[in-house]
């Protein structure tokens, strides 16, 4: 008996991967830029280390708060849409059946078959059928604010830990170049992994993330250097 081959699509894993890479990238770029800006102002090593710690903690909390608020708003919208759909099913079941059947006709089913499918799905779970096929909601896509907040905070902190670790280990004279080099190498690796996992061009992903990250760090270092010189 031939074994059925299970198809694997890269898009299935892209949502969580994109979120994790985005959070880690933010952690690296934000904290490294902060460190370089403070280092460029000729601050003491202790001040640079304190800035790195503040960048990690503040950035992780900011990411968690922003993600929680954003996903909570999405969840409120989803719940409101489901409540409206529930009312419509109670008030006009026949109309909702025609609406669902019309969706299946637009997707390519014969009208008679579309009506039969709609009838059977609504008999099984009418709200679930409309949530999935009319609203585009499913168990896997439903908004989870707390989970999103924790994931964003952890991914940011994981990325921000690299510049912090470099500041803690390197002598003051090597802090700026060491942090910049380590950050760019890590960002290039993340960009390459994300591109490869999604089936995109690895070289393009690496060049894109490295260029814009280097620009962000250079601008921040330059502003820190100018402000430090003017204050001194």
Secondary structure, DSSP 8 states (H G I E B T S, - for coil): ---------GGGGHHHHHHHHHHHHHHHHHHHHHHHHHHHTT--HHHHHHHHHHHHHHHHHHHHHHHHHHHHHHHHHHHHHHHHHHHHHHH-HHHHHHHHHHHHHHTT--HHHHHHHHHHHHHHHHHHHHHHHTS---TTTS--HHHHHHHHHHHHHHHHHHHHHHHHHS-GGGHHHHHHHHHHHHHHHHHHHHHHHTTS-HHHHHHHHHHHHHHHHHHHHHHHHHHHHHH-
